[in-house]
């Protein structure tokens, strides 16, 4: 009965590879998000997705692309991975913007 | 632009009371949220203040002063399990559906 789930939990890959992270929520929320948390624990919004409207943080490289097959899923695809992409990626969902429910995170390490 | 300032670290002993302050700068303010994150875990929602005053939830309370652009999280009867990072957050003034987080305050509780 996990509210927001992500797979995989850990991802170790080589520079230049393409990878995807999957996210699913069973809370019935309309809005989903991807956040990136760096090594200094700074949490930064990457994308928000609401009823097929995608809002992109302009600082996110276009190598990152979210894909939502339905309201309960928001996957993150990353092309041509770089060393600086190493971070923890959190998926979240909300019914109100103030109360967001986070997934367990995906720890990405690019070698 | 938007910014949130909070102390980077706070230390306290079990049973004590600790206050984590947050000052914010944003043109479109809806309210101030607080999230807790244990090491290796996901951020979890603690509280939200839209109006001035104190909101109490068990051992945790949160305060907001809109005129001072200031809020705080008050943790009472500290327990070892309260050792975590605490983030204040406001809604993104442009996109509104995402949260902008402060850099977090690491609370260390010792016995």
Backbone of each chain as ProteinMPNN parsed JSONL, in Angstrom:
{"seq_chain_A": "XXXXXXXXXXXXXXXXXXXXXXXXXXXXXXXXXXXXXXXXXXXXXXXXXXXXXXXXXXXXXXXXXXXXXXXXXXXXXXXXXXXXXXXXXXXXXXXXXXXXXXXXXXXXXXX", "coords_chain_A": {"N_chain_A": [[0.815, -1.2, 0.0], [2.007, 1.159, -0.685], [2.368, 4.664, -1.049], [3.691, 6.483, -2.862], [5.809, 5.238, -5.178], [9.03, 4.321, -6.402], [11.226, 3.153, -8.936], [14.404, 2.263, -10.241], [15.77, 1.759, -6.891], [18.441, 2.183, -6.542], [20.891, 3.257, -8.871], [23.493, 2.682, -10.889], [25.698, 3.74, -13.306], [27.375, 4.23, -16.479], [28.961, 7.131, -17.824], [27.376, 8.816, -20.485], [25.481, 6.936, -21.013], [21.947, 6.07, -21.4], [19.17, 6.321, -19.265], [16.259, 5.316, -17.343], [13.892, 6.282, -14.856], [11.291, 5.073, -12.904], [8.057, 6.068, -11.713], [5.297, 5.783, -9.579], [2.103, 6.586, -8.304], [-0.425, 5.939, -5.909], [-2.352, 7.507, -4.837], [-4.271, 8.939, -6.03], [-3.78, 11.505, -6.84], [-3.613, 14.578, -8.738], [-1.395, 15.917, -9.566], [2.025, 15.531, -10.279], [5.566, 15.336, -9.565], [9.067, 15.839, -10.239], [11.97, 15.938, -8.341], [15.322, 16.982, -7.71], [17.94, 16.072, -5.601], [20.9, 17.235, -4.412], [24.337, 16.54, -3.418], [24.666, 18.165, -1.265], [22.278, 18.185, -0.087], [20.427, 19.871, -1.205], [17.259, 20.474, -2.371], [15.669, 20.512, -5.417], [13.219, 21.596, -7.694], [12.408, 19.885, -10.67], [10.529, 19.145, -12.64], [6.986, 19.617, -13.042], [3.828, 18.064, -13.341], [0.628, 18.165, -14.489], [-2.49, 17.066, -15.221], [-1.794, 16.526, -17.909], [-0.386, 18.798, -18.469], [2.743, 20.031, -18.72], [5.188, 21.459, -16.765], [8.188, 22.945, -16.912], [11.263, 23.279, -15.255], [13.373, 25.77, -16.156], [16.068, 25.54, -15.879], [16.75, 22.946, -16.133], [18.521, 20.57, -17.972], [17.902, 19.661, -21.415], [18.334, 17.028, -21.755], [16.987, 15.64, -19.942], [13.861, 14.18, -19.665], [10.498, 14.062, -18.867], [7.936, 11.572, -18.756], [4.585, 10.76, -18.992], [2.503, 8.205, -18.85], [-0.027, 7.855, -17.82], [-2.301, 9.232, -15.33], [-1.349, 8.288, -12.933], [1.3, 7.755, -13.147], [4.623, 8.943, -13.569], [7.351, 9.058, -15.333], [10.928, 9.353, -15.55], [13.207, 10.127, -17.957], [16.583, 9.971, -18.876], [18.984, 11.158, -20.983], [22.256, 10.548, -22.355], [23.989, 10.52, -19.979], [25.724, 12.433, -17.509], [28.545, 13.139, -15.354], [27.802, 15.031, -13.46], [25.162, 14.54, -13.094], [24.791, 12.816, -11.083], [23.036, 12.151, -8.226], [20.279, 12.277, -5.881], [17.126, 11.389, -6.919], [13.866, 12.395, -6.552], [10.541, 11.464, -6.772], [7.324, 12.94, -6.526], [3.967, 13.521, -5.368], [0.879, 15.363, -5.326], [-2.153, 16.695, -3.918], [-2.735, 19.138, -3.027], [-0.614, 21.949, -3.394], [0.968, 22.453, -1.213], [1.155, 20.214, 0.399], [3.025, 17.672, -0.218], [3.734, 14.382, -1.309], [6.366, 12.274, -1.082], [8.289, 9.944, -2.998], [10.513, 7.133, -2.288], [12.956, 7.761, -3.355], [15.585, 7.72, -5.836], [18.801, 6.727, -6.088], [21.24, 7.908, -7.987], [24.222, 7.181, -9.548], [26.745, 8.252, -11.517], [29.355, 7.059, -13.387]], "CA_chain_A": [[0.0, 0.0, 0.0], [2.912, 2.305, -0.78], [1.689, 5.79, -1.667], [4.482, 6.868, -4.024], [6.909, 4.287, -5.32], [9.991, 4.603, -7.471], [12.189, 2.108, -9.255], [15.028, 1.48, -9.17], [16.202, 2.523, -5.722], [19.828, 2.544, -6.829], [21.206, 3.166, -10.289], [24.898, 2.979, -11.145], [25.82, 3.63, -14.756], [28.507, 4.914, -17.075], [28.724, 8.381, -18.565], [26.949, 8.663, -21.864], [24.335, 6.016, -21.108], [20.58, 6.568, -21.225], [18.491, 5.552, -18.221], [14.927, 5.772, -16.953], [13.421, 6.038, -13.493], [9.832, 5.002, -12.945], [7.362, 6.538, -10.524], [3.865, 5.505, -9.559], [1.414, 6.975, -7.075], [-1.766, 5.353, -5.79], [-3.108, 8.42, -3.992], [-5.295, 9.612, -6.82], [-3.433, 12.913, -7.009], [-3.587, 15.063, -10.111], [-0.111, 16.538, -9.908], [3.234, 14.797, -9.918], [6.77, 16.149, -9.665], [10.404, 15.282, -10.067], [12.929, 16.8, -7.663], [16.697, 16.497, -7.64], [18.631, 16.467, -4.363], [22.35, 17.074, -4.623], [25.114, 16.006, -2.289], [24.51, 19.082, -0.126], [20.877, 18.021, 0.314], [19.575, 20.905, -1.772], [16.149, 19.914, -3.129], [15.299, 21.452, -6.461], [12.198, 21.097, -8.597], [12.795, 19.704, -12.066], [9.312, 19.162, -13.461], [5.707, 19.297, -12.455], [2.96, 17.543, -14.41], [-0.743, 18.208, -14.008], [-3.48, 16.926, -16.292], [-1.089, 16.593, -19.195], [0.359, 20.046, -18.622], [4.086, 19.877, -18.186], [5.881, 22.709, -16.458], [9.602, 22.579, -16.832], [12.211, 24.238, -14.715], [14.197, 26.135, -17.305], [17.481, 25.224, -15.664], [16.973, 21.512, -16.344], [18.989, 20.282, -19.343], [16.899, 18.933, -22.198], [18.629, 15.585, -21.719], [16.013, 15.084, -19.017], [12.502, 14.295, -20.203], [9.49, 13.304, -18.136], [6.921, 10.948, -19.602], [3.463, 10.339, -18.163], [1.562, 7.372, -19.599], [-1.347, 8.081, -17.25], [-2.273, 10.141, -14.193], [-0.701, 7.684, -11.781], [2.707, 7.486, -13.444], [5.46, 9.977, -14.174], [8.688, 8.5, -15.446], [11.98, 10.313, -15.897], [14.203, 9.557, -18.853], [17.774, 10.808, -18.942], [19.884, 10.803, -22.087], [23.672, 10.969, -22.321], [24.27, 10.85, -18.586], [26.984, 13.116, -17.186], [28.96, 12.963, -13.958], [27.054, 15.966, -12.627], [23.785, 14.079, -12.893], [24.776, 11.995, -9.87], [22.208, 12.813, -7.212], [19.093, 11.493, -5.54], [15.959, 11.907, -7.634], [12.635, 12.085, -5.849], [9.236, 11.692, -7.368], [6.346, 13.34, -5.522], [2.641, 13.831, -5.895], [0.123, 16.2, -4.4], [-3.482, 17.186, -4.254], [-2.513, 20.568, -2.836], [0.821, 22.167, -3.624], [1.713, 22.539, 0.027], [1.355, 18.886, 0.97], [3.531, 16.782, -1.252], [4.115, 13.064, -0.829], [7.566, 11.91, -1.815], [8.726, 8.567, -3.113], [11.715, 6.828, -1.502], [14.163, 8.296, -4.001], [16.477, 6.888, -6.654], [20.169, 7.222, -5.952], [21.91, 7.747, -9.271], [25.661, 7.427, -9.555], [27.286, 8.188, -12.88], [30.807, 6.844, -13.297]], "C_chain_A": [[0.858, 1.264, 0.0], [2.248, 3.44, -1.544], [2.39, 6.231, -2.957], [5.678, 5.929, -4.086], [7.771, 4.655, -6.518], [10.85, 3.368, -7.692], [13.132, 2.603, -10.335], [15.383, 2.369, -7.975], [17.645, 3.006, -5.899], [20.092, 2.346, -8.316], [22.652, 3.601, -10.469], [25.135, 2.735, -12.626], [27.015, 4.434, -15.243], [28.06, 6.202, -17.755], [28.301, 8.055, -19.987], [25.764, 7.729, -22.045], [23.017, 6.765, -20.984], [19.901, 5.687, -20.186], [17.118, 6.148, -17.93], [14.649, 5.419, -15.509], [11.895, 6.074, -13.542], [9.233, 5.462, -11.624], [5.876, 6.265, -10.667], [3.277, 5.987, -8.242], [-0.002, 6.404, -7.082], [-2.67, 6.209, -4.908], [-4.224, 9.134, -4.74], [-5.023, 11.084, -7.047], [-3.353, 13.288, -8.486], [-2.219, 15.568, -10.538], [1.045, 15.687, -9.418], [4.461, 15.649, -10.231], [8.01, 15.263, -9.703], [11.277, 16.35, -9.433], [14.302, 16.139, -7.729], [17.303, 16.989, -6.334], [20.113, 16.19, -4.519], [23.042, 16.628, -3.337], [25.048, 16.905, -1.058], [23.073, 19.127, 0.367], [19.962, 19.118, -0.221], [18.546, 20.268, -2.689], [15.673, 20.927, -4.16], [14.272, 20.837, -7.394], [12.744, 20.99, -10.018], [11.584, 19.858, -12.97], [8.093, 19.053, -12.565], [4.751, 18.964, -13.598], [1.557, 17.445, -13.845], [-1.683, 18.132, -15.186], [-2.892, 17.175, -17.672], [-0.414, 17.939, -19.453], [1.708, 19.893, -17.934], [4.691, 21.249, -17.958], [7.322, 22.352, -16.153], [10.382, 23.687, -16.146], [13.234, 24.518, -15.81], [15.673, 25.813, -17.112], [17.784, 23.748, -15.898], [17.413, 21.26, -17.788], [17.952, 19.463, -20.112], [17.252, 17.461, -22.376], [17.65, 14.86, -20.777], [14.62, 15.258, -19.618], [11.55, 13.44, -19.374], [8.469, 12.72, -19.113], [5.814, 10.411, -18.696], [2.485, 9.525, -18.984], [0.125, 7.51, -19.095], [-1.186, 8.896, -15.975], [-1.483, 9.584, -13.014], [0.802, 7.477, -11.974], [3.4, 8.705, -14.039], [6.889, 9.455, -14.161], [9.67, 9.591, -15.866], [13.01, 9.608, -16.762], [15.369, 10.524, -18.971], [18.676, 10.297, -20.054], [21.306, 11.264, -21.79], [24.083, 11.419, -20.926], [25.657, 11.457, -18.401], [27.29, 12.925, -15.703], [28.114, 13.823, -13.022], [25.601, 15.581, -12.405], [23.673, 13.196, -11.655], [24.07, 12.76, -8.757], [21.138, 11.821, -6.783], [17.897, 12.16, -6.211], [14.704, 11.423, -6.917], [11.441, 12.403, -6.726], [8.288, 12.089, -6.238], [5.007, 13.551, -6.183], [1.901, 14.676, -4.878], [-1.283, 16.438, -4.903], [-3.527, 18.69, -4.01], [-1.019, 20.79, -2.936], [1.607, 22.127, -2.329], [2.019, 21.168, 0.603], [1.749, 17.935, -0.134], [3.995, 15.483, -0.613], [5.243, 12.571, -1.719], [7.751, 10.401, -1.878], [10.028, 8.364, -2.352], [13.014, 7.329, -2.124], [14.912, 7.251, -4.82], [17.863, 7.502, -6.592], [20.939, 6.889, -7.21], [23.38, 8.093, -9.128], [26.17, 7.222, -10.963], [28.808, 8.109, -12.789], [31.521, 7.261, -14.582]], "O_chain_A": [[0.503, 2.284, 0.589], [1.627, 3.205, -2.581], [1.761, 6.337, -4.01], [6.463, 5.846, -3.141], [7.299, 5.221, -7.504], [11.159, 2.633, -6.755], [12.702, 3.297, -11.256], [15.298, 3.594, -8.059], [18.01, 4.097, -5.459], [19.594, 1.407, -8.936], [22.992, 4.76, -10.228], [24.818, 1.665, -13.146], [27.592, 5.224, -14.495], [26.92, 6.327, -18.201], [28.818, 7.124, -20.606], [25.118, 7.725, -23.093], [22.963, 7.911, -20.536], [20.034, 4.463, -20.215], [16.848, 7.313, -18.225], [15.107, 4.395, -15.001], [11.293, 6.97, -14.133], [9.82, 5.272, -10.558], [5.279, 6.482, -11.721], [3.885, 5.814, -7.185], [-0.681, 6.385, -8.109], [-3.625, 5.714, -4.31], [-5.025, 9.851, -4.139], [-5.929, 11.836, -7.406], [-3.072, 12.459, -9.352], [-1.919, 15.64, -11.73], [1.042, 15.191, -8.291], [4.404, 16.563, -11.054], [7.999, 14.113, -9.266], [11.334, 17.491, -9.891], [14.426, 14.916, -7.796], [17.198, 18.168, -5.995], [20.526, 15.051, -4.733], [22.402, 16.377, -2.316], [25.337, 16.467, 0.055], [22.7, 20.004, 1.145], [18.84, 19.276, 0.26], [18.899, 19.603, -3.663], [15.319, 22.056, -3.821], [14.427, 19.699, -7.835], [13.443, 21.88, -10.502], [11.612, 20.61, -13.944], [8.149, 18.478, -11.478], [4.86, 19.52, -14.691], [1.313, 16.746, -12.862], [-1.686, 19.01, -16.049], [-3.432, 17.932, -18.479], [0.076, 18.182, -20.555], [1.792, 19.656, -16.729], [4.702, 22.094, -18.854], [7.619, 21.564, -15.256], [10.188, 24.872, -16.42], [13.878, 23.602, -16.322], [16.443, 25.813, -18.073], [18.946, 23.341, -15.865], [16.741, 21.695, -18.724], [17.217, 18.669, -19.525], [16.546, 16.731, -23.072], [17.512, 13.638, -20.819], [14.248, 16.357, -20.029], [11.77, 12.241, -19.2], [8.182, 13.304, -20.158], [6.088, 9.685, -17.74], [1.705, 10.095, -19.747], [-0.825, 7.306, -19.851], [-0.065, 9.217, -15.578], [-0.998, 10.351, -12.182], [1.493, 7.063, -11.043], [2.849, 9.403, -14.891], [7.547, 9.416, -13.121], [9.292, 10.604, -16.454], [13.609, 8.615, -16.35], [15.183, 11.728, -19.142], [19.079, 9.134, -20.055], [21.524, 12.239, -21.071], [24.478, 12.567, -20.726], [26.626, 11.053, -19.045], [26.41, 12.594, -14.908], [27.755, 13.394, -11.926], [24.893, 16.217, -11.624], [22.566, 12.865, -11.23], [24.461, 13.872, -8.401], [21.095, 10.683, -7.252], [17.693, 13.366, -6.074], [14.503, 10.228, -6.703], [11.352, 13.469, -7.335], [8.439, 11.618, -5.111], [4.915, 13.736, -7.397], [2.259, 14.699, -3.7], [-1.573, 16.394, -6.099], [-4.25, 19.423, -4.685], [-0.237, 19.903, -2.594], [2.794, 21.801, -2.338], [3.058, 20.988, 1.24], [0.906, 17.453, -0.89], [4.572, 15.478, 0.474], [5.101, 12.463, -2.937], [7.415, 9.678, -0.94], [10.589, 9.324, -1.825], [14.059, 7.316, -1.474], [14.871, 6.057, -4.524], [18.071, 8.648, -6.992], [21.254, 5.728, -7.47], [23.734, 9.168, -8.645], [26.036, 6.138, -11.531], [29.459, 8.971, -12.198], [32.744, 7.146, -14.674]]}, "seq_chain_B": "XXXXXXXXXXXXXXXXXXXXXXXXXXXXXXXXXXXXXXXXXXXXXXXXXXXXXXXXXXXXXXXXXXXXXXXXXXXXXXXXXXXXXXXXXXXXXXXXXXXXXXXXXXXXXXX", "coords_chain_B": {"N_chain_B": [[13.744, 37.297, -7.433], [13.199, 34.147, -5.746], [13.935, 33.242, -2.376], [14.993, 31.331, 0.444], [16.02, 31.336, 3.747], [17.657, 29.5, 6.183], [19.083, 28.173, 9.211], [22.079, 26.225, 8.962], [22.821, 24.162, 10.639], [21.75, 22.719, 13.73], [22.087, 21.925, 17.124], [21.085, 19.898, 19.884], [19.939, 18.595, 23.08], [18.4, 15.586, 24.25], [15.013, 15.89, 25.238], [15.022, 18.613, 25.29], [14.046, 21.87, 23.927], [13.843, 23.095, 20.649], [14.246, 25.603, 18.172], [13.761, 26.226, 14.805], [14.519, 28.535, 12.485], [13.184, 30.357, 9.679], [13.536, 32.501, 7.055], [12.036, 34.185, 4.349], [11.903, 35.164, 0.904], [9.835, 36.252, -1.498], [7.675, 36.985, -4.231], [5.109, 36.132, -4.678], [3.265, 34.943, -2.293], [1.96, 32.157, -0.636], [1.986, 30.511, 1.543], [3.827, 28.855, 4.189], [5.649, 25.92, 4.289], [6.759, 22.983, 6.062], [9.133, 20.385, 6.036], [10.378, 17.17, 6.92], [13.348, 15.263, 6.83], [14.902, 12.25, 7.174], [18.212, 10.824, 7.281], [19.015, 9.23, 4.308], [16.396, 8.882, 3.74], [13.09, 9.869, 2.558], [11.741, 13.174, 2.007], [9.261, 14.23, 4.308], [6.049, 15.534, 4.898], [5.441, 18.02, 7.353], [4.137, 20.359, 8.375], [1.998, 23.192, 7.63], [1.641, 26.63, 7.178], [-0.579, 29.083, 6.419], [-1.671, 31.358, 7.35], [-0.971, 34.008, 9.703], [0.456, 33.162, 12.836], [0.447, 30.489, 15.28], [0.677, 27.034, 14.709], [-0.128, 23.956, 16.047], [1.009, 20.652, 16.308], [1.065, 17.985, 17.994], [4.191, 17.303, 19.333], [5.418, 19.083, 17.742], [5.415, 22.409, 16.49], [4.46, 25.101, 14.374], [5.178, 28.351, 13.209], [4.131, 31.451, 11.793], [4.844, 34.639, 10.467], [3.64, 36.819, 8.387], [4.045, 39.485, 7.832], [6.647, 39.884, 8.567], [7.928, 38.17, 6.925], [8.713, 35.624, 7.827], [9.189, 32.574, 9.558], [8.953, 29.81, 11.864], [9.929, 26.558, 13.028], [9.071, 24.693, 15.753], [10.322, 22.409, 17.959], [9.522, 20.289, 20.509], [10.293, 18.583, 23.61], [12.478, 16.966, 22.741], [13.539, 14.074, 20.959], [15.744, 11.329, 20.257], [15.123, 10.334, 17.768], [14.315, 12.541, 16.395], [16.45, 13.613, 15.16], [17.427, 14.818, 12.181], [17.055, 16.284, 8.885], [15.57, 19.442, 8.338], [13.337, 21.18, 6.358], [12.242, 24.286, 5.169], [9.673, 25.579, 3.027], [8.3, 27.23, 0.167], [5.687, 28.076, -2.147], [6.416, 27.931, -5.626], [6.783, 30.977, -7.182], [6.254, 31.541, -9.82], [5.463, 29.239, -11.17], [3.777, 27.981, -9.483], [2.81, 25.359, -8.933], [4.8, 23.895, -7.852], [7.197, 23.362, -5.189], [9.537, 25.499, -3.622], [12.415, 24.901, -1.944], [14.127, 25.605, 1.152], [17.618, 25.41, 2.096], [17.842, 23.591, 4.052], [18.009, 22.462, 7.467], [20.124, 20.823, 9.558], [19.408, 18.872, 12.223], [20.776, 17.747, 15.161], [20.35, 15.54, 17.706], [21.377, 14.804, 20.9], [22.102, 12.473, 23.561]], "CA_chain_B": [[13.728, 35.852, -7.299], [12.786, 33.618, -4.454], [14.98, 32.667, -1.547], [14.653, 30.969, 1.812], [17.216, 31.219, 4.566], [17.52, 28.792, 7.447], [20.419, 27.794, 9.699], [22.509, 24.957, 8.366], [22.893, 23.12, 11.662], [21.32, 23.0, 15.094], [22.296, 20.774, 18.006], [20.322, 19.969, 21.134], [19.934, 17.345, 23.832], [17.089, 14.969, 24.446], [14.139, 16.562, 26.189], [15.085, 20.066, 25.116], [13.212, 22.529, 22.915], [14.673, 23.75, 19.645], [13.505, 26.398, 17.201], [14.45, 26.363, 13.521], [13.961, 29.715, 11.848], [13.193, 30.425, 8.219], [13.094, 33.762, 6.46], [11.812, 33.948, 2.93], [11.714, 36.299, 0.007], [9.094, 35.802, -2.663], [6.665, 37.976, -4.579], [3.787, 35.519, -4.579], [3.337, 34.071, -1.111], [0.734, 31.458, -0.283], [2.148, 29.934, 2.863], [5.128, 28.262, 4.482], [5.574, 24.501, 4.639], [7.932, 22.363, 6.685], [9.324, 18.974, 5.737], [11.435, 16.481, 7.666], [14.001, 14.209, 6.057], [15.95, 11.488, 7.833], [19.285, 10.39, 6.395], [18.661, 8.1, 3.461], [14.946, 8.789, 3.571], [12.399, 10.844, 1.721], [11.109, 14.266, 2.75], [7.875, 14.001, 4.707], [5.369, 16.763, 5.271], [5.213, 18.222, 8.784], [3.136, 21.376, 8.691], [1.803, 24.265, 6.664], [1.01, 27.836, 7.723], [-0.984, 30.077, 5.431], [-2.022, 32.557, 8.094], [-0.111, 34.32, 10.842], [0.155, 32.505, 14.092], [1.068, 29.232, 15.652], [-0.056, 25.79, 14.459], [0.481, 22.928, 16.881], [0.709, 19.253, 15.976], [1.833, 17.157, 18.905], [5.408, 17.943, 19.866], [5.903, 20.062, 16.76], [4.583, 23.579, 16.219], [5.036, 25.969, 13.346], [4.72, 29.736, 13.359], [4.308, 32.297, 10.619], [4.563, 36.065, 10.49], [3.695, 37.244, 6.987], [4.573, 40.851, 7.747], [8.102, 39.8, 8.737], [8.441, 37.134, 6.001], [9.478, 34.8, 8.776], [8.496, 31.508, 10.239], [9.842, 28.874, 12.548], [9.453, 25.245, 13.446], [9.427, 24.481, 17.149], [10.267, 20.997, 18.324], [9.568, 20.168, 21.961], [10.574, 17.248, 24.168], [13.252, 16.337, 21.687], [13.918, 12.675, 21.044], [16.838, 11.0, 19.34], [14.579, 10.111, 16.436], [14.09, 13.826, 15.726], [17.664, 13.949, 14.408], [17.041, 14.787, 10.764], [17.109, 17.596, 8.241], [14.265, 20.092, 8.287], [13.302, 22.116, 5.239], [11.08, 25.132, 4.958], [9.389, 25.635, 1.587], [7.201, 28.078, -0.3], [5.276, 27.732, -3.499], [7.102, 28.611, -6.709], [5.966, 32.163, -7.488], [5.905, 31.591, -11.236], [4.823, 28.033, -11.65], [2.775, 27.751, -8.44], [2.501, 23.984, -8.569], [5.964, 23.253, -7.244], [7.721, 23.985, -3.984], [10.928, 25.917, -3.547], [12.868, 24.517, -0.615], [15.349, 26.13, 1.731], [18.741, 24.467, 1.997], [17.713, 22.588, 5.096], [18.695, 22.577, 8.755], [20.406, 19.507, 10.127], [19.243, 18.84, 13.672], [21.406, 16.618, 15.828], [19.897, 15.411, 19.087], [22.251, 13.901, 21.642], [21.548, 12.025, 24.854]], "C_chain_B": [[13.277, 35.436, -5.919], [13.98, 33.093, -3.694], [14.433, 32.35, -0.176], [15.959, 30.772, 2.57], [16.873, 30.503, 5.863], [18.898, 28.375, 7.9], [20.795, 26.431, 9.148], [22.511, 23.82, 9.393], [22.371, 23.627, 12.99], [21.593, 21.744, 15.921], [21.526, 20.991, 19.298], [20.41, 18.619, 21.837], [18.513, 16.831, 23.97], [16.289, 15.732, 25.505], [14.092, 18.061, 26.043], [14.08, 20.55, 24.086], [14.147, 23.218, 21.922], [13.771, 24.469, 18.645], [14.333, 26.547, 15.94], [13.766, 27.488, 12.756], [14.069, 29.647, 10.333], [12.716, 31.81, 7.797], [13.016, 33.571, 4.955], [11.642, 35.254, 2.177], [11.042, 35.775, -1.251], [8.014, 36.819, -2.969], [5.255, 37.416, -4.47], [3.766, 34.521, -3.447], [1.983, 33.466, -0.795], [0.795, 30.915, 1.139], [3.503, 29.282, 2.983], [4.927, 26.817, 4.937], [6.868, 24.058, 5.307], [7.94, 20.878, 6.37], [10.484, 18.446, 6.566], [12.035, 15.41, 6.771], [15.075, 13.555, 6.906], [16.987, 11.064, 6.802], [18.856, 9.157, 5.604], [17.184, 7.968, 3.18], [14.397, 9.859, 2.654], [11.883, 11.99, 2.58], [9.671, 13.902, 3.089], [7.292, 15.298, 5.237], [5.149, 16.832, 6.772], [4.063, 19.199, 9.036], [3.08, 22.423, 7.598], [1.099, 25.419, 7.363], [0.688, 28.782, 6.565], [-1.275, 31.418, 6.098], [-1.058, 32.766, 9.246], [-0.534, 33.524, 12.065], [0.831, 31.168, 14.226], [0.135, 28.065, 15.353], [0.637, 24.683, 15.247], [0.024, 21.544, 16.436], [1.595, 18.387, 16.86], [3.035, 17.905, 19.452], [5.934, 19.039, 18.943], [4.895, 21.191, 16.601], [5.253, 24.384, 15.127], [4.369, 27.325, 13.423], [4.994, 30.502, 12.085], [3.982, 33.741, 10.956], [4.724, 36.569, 9.066], [4.309, 38.637, 6.857], [6.092, 40.857, 7.862], [8.736, 38.818, 7.763], [9.278, 36.113, 6.766], [8.592, 33.712, 9.363], [9.477, 30.66, 11.011], [9.12, 27.573, 12.842], [9.964, 25.03, 14.862], [9.264, 23.01, 17.487], [10.475, 20.889, 19.83], [9.843, 18.729, 22.364], [11.359, 16.401, 23.166], [13.599, 14.883, 22.006], [15.012, 12.409, 20.024], [16.328, 10.851, 17.907], [14.263, 11.409, 15.688], [15.334, 14.296, 14.976], [17.382, 13.739, 12.928], [17.327, 16.158, 10.178], [15.692, 18.135, 8.129], [14.322, 21.199, 7.24], [12.049, 22.984, 5.332], [10.893, 25.292, 3.446], [8.244, 26.589, 1.323], [6.868, 27.659, -1.716], [6.07, 28.542, -4.505], [6.24, 29.771, -7.202], [5.538, 32.214, -8.942], [5.074, 30.39, -11.652], [3.713, 27.57, -10.717], [2.509, 26.301, -8.079], [3.661, 23.269, -7.897], [6.399, 24.023, -6.003], [9.186, 24.356, -4.185], [11.366, 25.688, -2.106], [14.058, 25.352, -0.168], [16.42, 25.049, 1.689], [18.763, 23.448, 3.123], [18.541, 22.883, 6.327], [18.887, 21.187, 9.306], [20.333, 19.606, 11.635], [19.889, 17.577, 14.222], [20.975, 16.625, 17.287], [20.789, 14.395, 19.783], [21.621, 13.568, 22.994], [22.303, 12.641, 26.012]], "O_chain_B": [[13.011, 36.265, -5.048], [14.924, 32.565, -4.283], [13.52, 33.017, 0.311], [16.883, 30.12, 2.084], [15.916, 30.861, 6.551], [19.801, 28.233, 7.076], [19.933, 25.588, 8.899], [22.239, 22.667, 9.058], [22.524, 24.799, 13.334], [21.353, 20.629, 15.459], [21.339, 22.123, 19.745], [20.888, 17.636, 21.272], [17.549, 17.582, 23.818], [16.828, 16.157, 26.527], [13.218, 18.717, 26.609], [13.367, 19.765, 23.462], [15.128, 23.848, 22.318], [12.679, 24.001, 18.319], [15.492, 26.956, 16.005], [12.585, 27.401, 12.422], [14.935, 28.965, 9.784], [11.614, 32.23, 8.151], [13.839, 32.873, 4.364], [11.289, 36.291, 2.74], [11.608, 34.959, -1.979], [7.489, 37.454, -2.054], [4.31, 38.158, -4.198], [4.196, 33.38, -3.611], [0.981, 34.175, -0.698], [-0.212, 30.866, 1.845], [4.241, 29.168, 2.004], [4.144, 26.535, 5.843], [7.922, 24.672, 5.14], [6.912, 20.203, 6.426], [11.435, 19.165, 6.874], [11.317, 14.73, 6.039], [16.039, 14.204, 7.313], [16.692, 10.956, 5.611], [18.393, 8.169, 6.173], [16.757, 7.058, 2.469], [15.136, 10.643, 2.059], [11.613, 11.796, 3.766], [8.951, 13.336, 2.266], [7.962, 16.059, 5.935], [4.732, 15.858, 7.398], [3.143, 18.914, 9.802], [3.976, 22.531, 6.761], [0.096, 25.226, 8.049], [1.577, 29.218, 5.833], [-1.14, 32.475, 5.482], [-0.41, 31.828, 9.71], [-1.714, 33.256, 12.289], [1.663, 30.771, 13.41], [-1.046, 28.097, 15.698], [1.848, 24.494, 15.128], [-1.161, 21.294, 16.218], [2.738, 18.095, 16.511], [2.904, 19.012, 19.973], [6.797, 19.826, 19.331], [3.685, 20.966, 16.579], [6.474, 24.348, 14.976], [3.168, 27.44, 13.667], [5.969, 30.236, 11.382], [2.995, 34.037, 11.629], [5.85, 36.728, 8.593], [5.008, 38.928, 5.887], [6.753, 41.74, 7.314], [9.955, 38.646, 7.768], [10.404, 35.792, 6.384], [7.407, 33.917, 9.625], [10.69, 30.778, 10.834], [7.892, 27.503, 12.895], [11.157, 25.172, 15.129], [8.187, 22.44, 17.316], [11.488, 21.347, 20.359], [9.658, 17.793, 21.586], [10.965, 15.293, 22.802], [13.904, 14.521, 23.142], [15.186, 13.157, 19.062], [17.022, 11.202, 16.953], [13.976, 11.384, 14.491], [15.275, 15.277, 14.236], [17.13, 12.619, 12.483], [17.778, 17.069, 10.872], [14.745, 17.396, 7.863], [15.226, 22.035, 7.237], [10.945, 22.484, 5.544], [11.847, 25.155, 2.681], [7.337, 26.74, 2.142], [7.647, 26.986, -2.39], [6.367, 29.713, -4.266], [5.092, 29.567, -7.596], [4.55, 32.872, -9.266], [4.101, 30.518, -12.395], [2.81, 26.842, -11.132], [2.012, 26.041, -6.983], [3.503, 22.144, -7.422], [6.021, 25.176, -5.799], [9.956, 23.636, -4.821], [10.765, 26.214, -1.17], [14.89, 25.758, -0.98], [16.156, 23.913, 1.295], [19.604, 22.549, 3.143], [19.62, 23.47, 6.251], [17.92, 20.451, 9.501], [21.106, 20.337, 12.255], [19.575, 16.469, 13.788], [21.207, 17.594, 18.011], [20.941, 13.265, 19.317], [20.743, 14.273, 23.491], [21.977, 12.378, 27.169]]}, "name": "protein", "num_of_chains": 2, "seq": "XXXXXXXXXXXXXXXXXXXXXXXXXXXXXXXXXXXXXXXXXXXXXXXXXXXXXXXXXXXXXXXXXXXXXXXXXXXXXXXXXXXXXXXXXXXXXXXXXXXXXXXXXXXXXXXXXXXXXXXXXXXXXXXXXXXXXXXXXXXXXXXXXXXXXXXXXXXXXXXXXXXXXXXXXXXXXXXXXXXXXXXXXXXXXXXXXXXXXXXXXXXXXXXXXXXXXXXXXXXXXX"}
